[in-house]
Amino acid sequence: MTSPHRVHLTALVSILVACGCGSSSVSGAAGGGGGGISASSGATMSTGAAGHGGMGAGGQGPSGPVDASTIEGKLMMGYQGWFACPGDGAPPNRWVHWFGLQDPVATNATFDLWPDTGELDADELFPTKMTLIGGGAASLYSAWNAKTVDRHFRWMAENGLDGVFLQRFLSELTDPAFLALRDKVAANVRTGAEAHGRVFAIMYDVSGSPEATLVDDLKKDWAYLVDVLGLTKSPTYLKDGGRPVLAVWGLGYKDRPGTAAQAAAIVDFFRTAAGPSHVVTLMGGVPRDWRTLSGDSRTDPAWASVYRSFDILSPWTVGAFVDNAGADAYQKGSLAPDIADAKASGFRYMPVVFPGFSWTNLNGGPLNQIPRKGGAFYWHQVYNALSAGSTMLYGAMFDEVDEGTAMFKIAPTKATLPAQGTFLSLDADGLALSSDFYLRLAGAATLRVRKQAPLEDKVPIGP
């Protein structure tokens, strides 16, 4: 299976192999003004906010049900939901996205961030052959388990997060075992969202899909989700303008399937031709260089009108810059002009923000390749995007431990990692942070997107 998202890293041009069920590709495009990794951060930690156990003035505590009628004023996080384990009941019955081979030892791991599984019950844990530094088996979780996915949505509610775009990988859906896994995770997400008053929407990833059947495959599966699984009937399925929100990620990339004509047909179908129960508010997850038809974007001039025909664009920027200086250069050279173009062309714009990046075990890059700087790197992007006029944000990602962008509960210290292997904990930058720090930080960002708290250029919560 191909990875759902492109990473822009100047130093990396390779093709990576073996996630739990296949391969993942990486961009060779240069990052946006990033230069080297900065030794210091322009954003600082607020000292007046509460630490672990409290949200403080800048954070967000438990919240009521999220308004499912609009995408405006929301921070939506990407939810991979692609983790599975032998014995979890899922038809693949294998390690998926945890280990490249079916032997759960450290040398086979394909993820860098170690999740904090301390709250999970015994029936949610699947032991590896590794042991924790503090003793006991190092165990992982499966998204097939509804109890675990429900727990994730409880964490979202506890921290005031809006909800998620559930990734659905088109190339997997011809495999009955992975179709069953994807459908079960979708059902789990729906149940969790309904139980905890969060919202969800589907994001297709077209990576690795056959180009010849791309349009028909999308139409067929969307009809299946609407008519058979009934996902859009959920009161928590995200709507906008009275229509379900649907995202399609990967159109326009040089190394993804889809011609400009096919993309135009996809936009036309989902926005107008699909019929009353199937038309959507359509978001495109597109190349960072969509506006200039350069870099990671296809260069056919026909793409210019295709990009501008979506209801919403969300350019992928993970790895496009590695520090605050690079983020500032991106804001000036790409983000602000993009937003201006969106306003002039009549579509909306959802910037991506990410906390950091690491994929040593997946692709051999440096551990902690883009440091999080205790949340300062993430917050600087939030500040830049909202200062430029953004009214919504896409958070990469809720649970992406493979590439080190996860925002859910993560092992807080090296002492909570396995004794074997090379993994990241939240103290990698020398700061003591609670395992829920990035959930709380995303909650604080959500308040700023909603304009329910003043925007400031320093991290507004304590560690």
C-alpha positions as CSV (number, residue, x, y, z in Angstrom):
1,M,0.0,0.0,0.0
2,T,1.2,3.5,-0.8
3,S,1.6,6.1,1.9
4,P,-1.3,8.6,2.0
5,H,0.7,11.7,1.8
6,R,3.8,13.2,0.2
7,V,6.6,14.5,2.2
8,H,8.6,17.4,0.8
9,L,12.2,17.0,2.0
10,T,15.2,18.4,0.2
11,A,17.5,15.7,1.4
12,L,15.3,12.8,0.5
13,V,14.6,11.5,-3.0
14,S,14.3,7.8,-2.4
15,I,11.4,5.4,-2.7
16,L,10.7,3.8,0.6
17,V,9.6,0.2,1.1
18,A,7.5,-1.9,3.4
19,C,5.0,-0.4,5.8
20,G,2.9,-3.4,6.9
21,C,1.3,-4.1,3.6
22,G,3.4,-2.5,0.8
23,S,5.3,0.6,-0.2
24,S,5.2,4.3,0.2
25,S,6.6,7.0,-2.0
26,V,8.3,10.3,-1.1
27,S,8.8,13.5,-2.9
28,G,12.1,14.6,-4.3
29,A,10.9,18.2,-4.5
30,A,12.8,20.8,-2.6
31,G,11.3,22.2,0.5
32,G,10.0,25.8,0.7
33,G,12.8,28.0,2.0
34,G,13.7,25.7,4.8
35,G,17.5,25.6,4.7
36,G,19.0,23.7,7.7
37,I,17.3,22.7,10.9
38,S,17.2,25.7,13.2
39,A,18.9,25.4,16.6
40,S,16.5,27.8,18.1
41,S,12.8,28.7,17.8
42,G,11.1,32.0,17.4
43,A,8.1,30.8,19.4
44,T,8.4,30.4,23.2
45,M,6.5,28.5,25.8
46,S,3.9,30.4,27.9
47,T,4.7,30.1,31.6
48,G,1.3,31.0,33.0
49,A,-0.7,28.1,31.7
50,A,-1.4,24.9,33.6
51,G,0.7,21.8,33.0
52,H,-0.4,18.2,32.9
53,G,-3.9,17.6,34.3
54,G,-5.2,21.1,33.5
55,M,-5.7,23.1,30.3
56,G,-4.8,26.6,31.5
57,A,-6.0,29.8,30.0
58,G,-4.6,29.0,26.5
59,G,-5.9,25.5,26.2
60,Q,-9.2,23.8,25.6
61,G,-10.9,21.4,28.0
62,P,-13.9,19.1,27.4
63,S,-16.3,20.6,24.9
64,G,-19.9,20.1,23.8
65,P,-20.9,18.6,20.5
66,V,-19.2,20.0,17.5
67,D,-21.3,21.8,14.8
68,A,-21.5,19.3,11.9
69,S,-23.1,21.8,9.5
70,T,-19.9,23.6,8.4
71,I,-16.2,23.1,7.8
72,E,-15.6,26.8,8.6
73,G,-13.8,27.6,11.8
74,K,-12.5,24.0,12.3
75,L,-9.2,22.3,12.7
76,M,-9.7,18.9,11.2
77,M,-7.1,16.2,11.8
78,G,-6.1,13.4,9.5
79,Y,-6.9,10.0,10.9
80,Q,-5.0,7.1,9.3
81,G,-6.7,4.3,11.2
82,W,-4.5,1.9,9.3
83,F,-2.9,-0.1,12.2
84,A,-3.7,-3.7,12.7
85,C,-2.2,-6.7,14.6
86,P,-2.3,-10.5,14.4
87,G,-5.1,-11.8,16.5
88,D,-7.1,-8.6,16.5
89,G,-10.0,-10.1,14.5
90,A,-9.3,-8.2,11.3
91,P,-9.1,-10.3,8.1
92,P,-5.5,-9.3,7.3
93,N,-4.5,-11.0,10.6
94,R,-1.1,-9.4,10.4
95,W,1.0,-6.5,11.6
96,V,-0.1,-3.6,9.4
97,H,1.9,-0.3,9.5
98,W,3.7,-1.4,12.6
99,F,6.3,-3.9,11.2
100,G,7.6,-4.4,7.7
101,L,7.9,-8.1,8.2
102,Q,5.6,-10.3,10.3
103,D,8.1,-10.6,13.1
104,P,7.5,-7.8,15.7
105,V,11.1,-7.1,16.6
106,A,12.8,-3.7,16.7
107,T,14.7,-4.1,13.5
108,N,11.4,-4.7,11.6
109,A,9.6,-1.6,13.0
110,T,8.3,0.9,10.4
111,F,7.4,3.7,12.8
112,D,9.3,6.2,14.9
113,L,6.9,7.7,17.5
114,W,6.0,5.3,20.3
115,P,2.4,5.7,21.2
116,D,1.4,6.0,24.9
117,T,-0.7,2.9,25.5
118,G,-0.8,3.3,29.3
119,E,-4.5,3.9,29.3
120,L,-5.4,1.0,27.1
121,D,-7.0,-2.1,28.6
122,A,-5.6,-5.6,28.2
123,D,-8.1,-6.3,25.4
124,E,-6.8,-3.4,23.4
125,L,-3.1,-4.4,23.5
126,F,-1.1,-6.7,21.3
127,P,2.4,-7.7,22.5
128,T,5.4,-7.4,20.4
129,K,8.7,-9.2,21.0
130,M,10.2,-6.0,22.5
131,T,10.2,-5.1,26.2
132,L,9.8,-1.7,27.8
133,I,12.7,-0.1,29.6
134,G,10.6,-0.1,32.8
135,G,9.7,-3.8,32.4
136,G,6.9,-5.7,30.7
137,A,6.0,-6.3,27.1
138,A,6.0,-3.5,24.6
139,S,2.5,-3.7,23.2
140,L,0.6,-1.9,20.4
141,Y,-3.0,-1.3,19.3
142,S,-5.3,-2.1,16.4
143,A,-7.8,0.3,14.8
144,W,-10.0,-2.7,14.2
145,N,-10.8,-2.5,17.9
146,A,-13.8,-0.2,18.4
147,K,-12.9,0.4,22.0
148,T,-9.5,1.9,21.0
149,V,-11.0,4.1,18.3
150,D,-13.6,5.3,20.8
151,R,-10.9,6.1,23.2
152,H,-9.2,8.3,20.5
153,F,-12.5,10.2,20.1
154,R,-12.8,10.6,23.8
155,W,-9.4,12.2,23.8
156,M,-10.5,14.5,21.1
157,A,-13.6,15.6,23.1
158,E,-11.5,16.0,26.3
159,N,-9.2,18.4,24.5
160,G,-11.8,20.3,22.4
161,L,-10.8,18.9,19.0
162,D,-13.3,19.1,16.2
163,G,-12.8,15.8,14.4
164,V,-11.1,14.0,11.6
165,F,-10.8,13.2,8.0
166,L,-10.6,9.4,7.9
167,Q,-8.2,8.3,5.2
168,R,-9.5,5.7,2.7
169,F,-6.9,4.3,0.4
170,L,-8.5,3.6,-3.0
171,S,-5.7,1.1,-4.0
172,E,-6.6,-1.2,-1.1
173,L,-10.3,-1.6,-1.8
174,T,-10.0,-4.4,-4.3
175,D,-8.4,-6.6,-1.6
176,P,-11.3,-8.1,0.4
177,A,-9.3,-8.3,3.6
178,F,-8.3,-4.7,3.5
179,L,-11.7,-3.6,2.3
180,A,-13.1,-5.2,5.5
181,L,-10.5,-3.5,7.6
182,R,-11.2,-0.1,6.1
183,D,-15.0,-0.6,6.5
184,K,-14.7,-1.6,10.1
185,V,-12.4,1.3,10.9
186,A,-15.0,3.6,9.2
187,A,-17.7,2.1,11.4
188,N,-15.5,2.6,14.5
189,V,-14.9,6.2,13.6
190,R,-18.6,6.9,13.1
191,T,-19.4,5.3,16.4
192,G,-16.7,7.2,18.2
193,A,-17.7,10.5,16.6
194,E,-21.3,10.0,17.6
195,A,-20.5,8.9,21.1
196,H,-18.3,12.0,21.8
197,G,-19.9,14.7,19.7
198,R,-17.0,15.0,17.2
199,V,-17.3,15.2,13.4
200,F,-15.8,13.1,10.6
201,A,-15.5,13.0,6.9
202,I,-13.9,10.7,4.3
203,M,-10.6,11.6,2.5
204,Y,-9.8,9.3,-0.4
205,D,-6.1,8.8,-1.2
206,V,-5.6,7.9,-4.9
207,S,-1.9,6.9,-4.5
208,G,-1.1,3.7,-6.3
209,S,-4.6,3.4,-7.9
210,P,-4.9,2.2,-11.5
211,E,-5.3,5.4,-13.6
212,A,-7.5,3.7,-16.2
213,T,-10.3,3.0,-13.6
214,L,-9.6,6.0,-11.2
215,V,-12.8,7.9,-11.9
216,D,-15.1,4.9,-11.8
217,D,-13.4,3.5,-8.7
218,L,-14.1,6.7,-6.8
219,K,-17.7,6.9,-8.0
220,K,-18.3,3.2,-7.1
221,D,-16.9,3.4,-3.6
222,W,-18.6,6.7,-2.7
223,A,-21.9,5.1,-3.7
224,Y,-21.0,2.2,-1.5
225,L,-20.2,4.4,1.5
226,V,-23.4,6.5,1.1
227,D,-25.9,3.8,0.1
228,V,-24.6,0.6,1.8
229,L,-22.6,1.8,4.8
230,G,-24.8,4.9,5.2
231,L,-21.9,7.0,6.6
232,T,-23.4,10.3,5.5
233,K,-26.6,9.6,7.4
234,S,-24.6,10.0,10.6
235,P,-25.5,13.3,12.4
236,T,-21.8,13.7,12.9
237,Y,-20.7,13.3,9.3
238,L,-19.3,16.8,8.4
239,K,-21.5,18.8,6.1
240,D,-21.0,22.2,4.4
241,G,-23.5,24.1,2.5
242,G,-26.0,21.3,3.2
243,R,-23.7,18.7,1.5
244,P,-21.4,16.1,2.9
245,V,-17.8,17.1,2.8
246,L,-15.5,14.7,0.8
247,A,-11.8,15.1,0.2
248,V,-9.8,13.5,-2.6
249,W,-6.0,13.5,-2.0
250,G,-3.3,13.1,-4.6
251,L,-4.7,14.6,-7.8
252,G,-2.2,16.8,-9.6
253,Y,0.9,15.1,-8.3
254,K,3.5,14.1,-10.9
255,D,3.8,10.6,-9.3
256,R,0.1,10.0,-8.6
257,P,-2.5,8.7,-11.0
258,G,-5.0,11.0,-12.8
259,T,-4.9,13.2,-15.8
260,A,-6.3,16.8,-15.9
261,A,-9.3,15.5,-17.8
262,Q,-9.9,12.7,-15.3
263,A,-9.6,15.2,-12.4
264,A,-12.1,17.5,-14.1
265,A,-14.5,14.6,-14.5
266,I,-14.1,13.8,-10.8
267,V,-14.8,17.4,-9.7
268,D,-17.8,17.6,-12.1
269,F,-19.3,14.4,-10.9
270,F,-18.9,15.0,-7.1
271,R,-20.0,18.6,-7.3
272,T,-22.8,18.5,-9.7
273,A,-23.6,15.3,-11.6
274,A,-23.7,12.7,-8.8
275,G,-27.3,13.3,-7.9
276,P,-28.9,14.8,-4.8
277,S,-27.8,12.1,-2.3
278,H,-24.2,11.9,-3.6
279,V,-23.1,15.4,-4.4
280,V,-20.6,16.9,-2.0
281,T,-18.6,19.9,-0.9
282,L,-15.3,18.7,-2.5
283,M,-11.9,19.3,-1.1
284,G,-8.7,18.6,-3.0
285,G,-5.5,17.5,-1.2
286,V,-3.1,18.9,-3.8
287,P,0.5,19.6,-4.4
288,R,2.1,22.5,-2.6
289,D,3.0,24.1,-5.9
290,W,-0.5,23.9,-7.4
291,R,-0.7,27.6,-8.1
292,T,2.5,27.8,-10.2
293,L,2.2,24.4,-11.8
294,S,5.8,23.7,-10.8
295,G,7.7,21.6,-8.3
296,D,5.6,18.7,-7.2
297,S,2.6,19.6,-9.4
298,R,2.0,18.4,-13.0
299,T,2.7,21.2,-15.4
300,D,-0.1,20.7,-18.0
301,P,-1.8,24.1,-18.2
302,A,-5.2,22.4,-17.9
303,W,-4.5,21.8,-14.3
304,A,-4.8,25.5,-13.5
305,S,-8.6,25.5,-14.0
306,V,-9.0,22.0,-12.5
307,Y,-7.4,23.1,-9.2
308,R,-9.6,26.2,-9.0
309,S,-12.8,24.1,-9.6
310,F,-12.7,22.5,-6.2
311,D,-14.7,23.9,-3.4
312,I,-11.7,23.8,-1.1
313,L,-8.0,23.2,-1.7
314,S,-5.6,21.9,0.9
315,P,-2.0,21.8,-0.3
316,W,0.3,19.2,1.4
317,T,3.2,20.9,3.2
318,V,4.7,18.2,5.5
319,G,8.4,18.6,5.1
320,A,8.2,21.7,2.9
321,F,10.1,23.5,5.6
322,V,12.1,22.4,8.6
323,D,12.1,25.4,11.0
324,N,10.4,28.7,11.7
325,A,12.4,30.6,9.1
326,G,11.3,28.2,6.5
327,A,7.7,28.5,7.6
328,D,8.0,32.2,7.4
329,A,9.4,32.0,3.8
330,Y,6.6,29.6,2.9
331,Q,4.0,32.0,4.3
332,K,5.3,34.9,2.3
333,G,6.0,33.0,-1.0
334,S,3.2,30.5,-1.1
335,L,0.6,30.7,1.7
336,A,-0.4,34.3,1.4
337,P,-0.5,34.3,-2.4
338,D,-2.5,31.0,-2.4
339,I,-5.1,32.5,-0.1
340,A,-5.3,35.6,-2.3
341,D,-5.8,33.4,-5.3
342,A,-8.5,31.4,-3.6
343,K,-10.4,34.5,-2.7
344,A,-10.1,35.9,-6.2
345,S,-11.1,32.5,-7.8
346,G,-14.0,31.8,-5.5
347,F,-12.8,28.7,-3.6
348,R,-11.7,28.1,0.0
349,Y,-8.4,27.1,1.4
350,M,-7.3,24.8,4.2
351,P,-3.6,25.0,5.1
352,V,-1.8,22.0,6.6
353,V,0.0,22.3,9.9
354,F,2.3,19.6,11.3
355,P,4.3,19.2,14.5
356,G,7.6,17.7,13.2
357,F,8.8,14.7,11.2
358,S,10.8,11.5,11.7
359,W,11.0,8.3,9.7
360,T,14.2,6.6,10.7
361,N,12.6,3.1,10.9
362,L,10.5,3.6,7.8
363,N,13.1,5.1,5.4
364,G,16.4,5.4,7.2
365,G,16.3,9.2,7.6
366,P,17.8,10.9,10.7
367,L,15.8,10.4,13.9
368,N,13.8,13.5,14.8
369,Q,14.6,14.9,11.4
370,I,12.3,17.9,11.8
371,P,12.3,18.6,15.5
372,R,9.1,19.6,17.2
373,K,10.8,22.2,19.5
374,G,8.3,21.5,22.3
375,G,5.4,22.5,20.1
376,A,6.9,25.8,18.9
377,F,7.3,24.7,15.3
378,Y,3.7,23.6,15.1
379,W,2.4,26.7,16.8
380,H,4.4,29.0,14.5
381,Q,2.6,27.4,11.5
382,V,-0.8,27.9,13.2
383,Y,0.1,31.5,13.9
384,N,1.3,32.1,10.3
385,A,-1.8,30.5,8.7
386,L,-4.3,32.3,10.9
387,S,-2.4,35.6,10.5
388,A,-2.6,35.2,6.7
389,G,-6.4,34.9,6.9
390,S,-7.0,31.2,7.1
391,T,-10.5,30.2,8.4
392,M,-9.8,26.5,8.7
393,L,-6.8,24.2,9.3
394,Y,-5.9,20.6,8.5
395,G,-3.8,19.0,11.2
396,A,-1.3,16.4,10.0
397,M,-1.9,13.9,11.7
398,F,-3.8,12.5,14.7
399,D,-2.2,9.0,14.6
400,E,0.7,9.1,12.1
401,V,3.5,7.5,14.0
402,D,5.2,6.1,10.9
403,E,6.4,9.5,9.8
404,G,6.4,11.1,13.2
405,T,3.6,13.6,12.8
406,A,1.2,12.1,15.3
407,M,-0.6,14.4,17.7
408,F,-2.3,11.8,20.0
409,K,-0.9,10.6,23.3
410,I,2.8,9.7,22.8
411,A,5.4,8.2,25.1
412,P,6.5,11.2,27.2
413,T,10.1,10.1,28.1
414,K,12.8,7.8,26.9
415,A,12.2,5.7,30.0
416,T,8.8,4.8,28.6
417,L,10.2,3.5,25.3
418,P,11.1,-0.1,24.4
419,A,14.6,-1.2,25.6
420,Q,15.3,-2.4,22.0
421,G,15.3,-0.3,18.8
422,T,15.3,3.3,17.9
423,F,12.1,5.2,18.8
424,L,11.1,8.8,19.6
425,S,9.5,10.1,22.8
426,L,8.3,13.6,23.5
427,D,11.5,14.6,25.5
428,A,13.6,14.2,22.3
429,D,14.2,17.9,22.3
430,G,15.2,18.1,25.9
431,L,11.8,19.3,27.2
432,A,9.6,17.5,29.7
433,L,6.1,17.2,28.1
434,S,3.0,15.3,29.2
435,S,1.9,12.5,26.8
436,D,-1.2,14.6,25.9
437,F,0.7,17.8,25.2
438,Y,0.0,17.8,21.5
439,L,-3.7,17.0,22.0
440,R,-3.9,20.1,24.3
441,L,-1.9,22.2,21.8
442,A,-4.3,21.2,19.0
443,G,-7.1,22.2,21.4
444,A,-5.5,25.6,21.8
445,A,-5.2,25.9,18.1
446,T,-8.8,25.0,17.6
447,L,-9.8,27.9,19.9
448,R,-7.8,30.3,17.7
449,V,-9.4,28.9,14.5
450,R,-12.8,29.5,16.0
451,K,-11.6,33.0,17.2
452,Q,-12.6,32.1,20.7
453,A,-9.1,33.0,22.1
454,P,-6.6,35.7,21.1
455,L,-4.0,34.6,18.6
456,E,-0.5,34.9,19.9
457,D,2.9,34.0,18.5
458,K,4.0,31.9,21.5
459,V,2.9,28.4,22.6
460,P,-0.1,29.2,24.8
461,I,-0.1,26.1,27.1
462,G,2.2,24.6,29.7
463,P,4.1,21.4,29.3
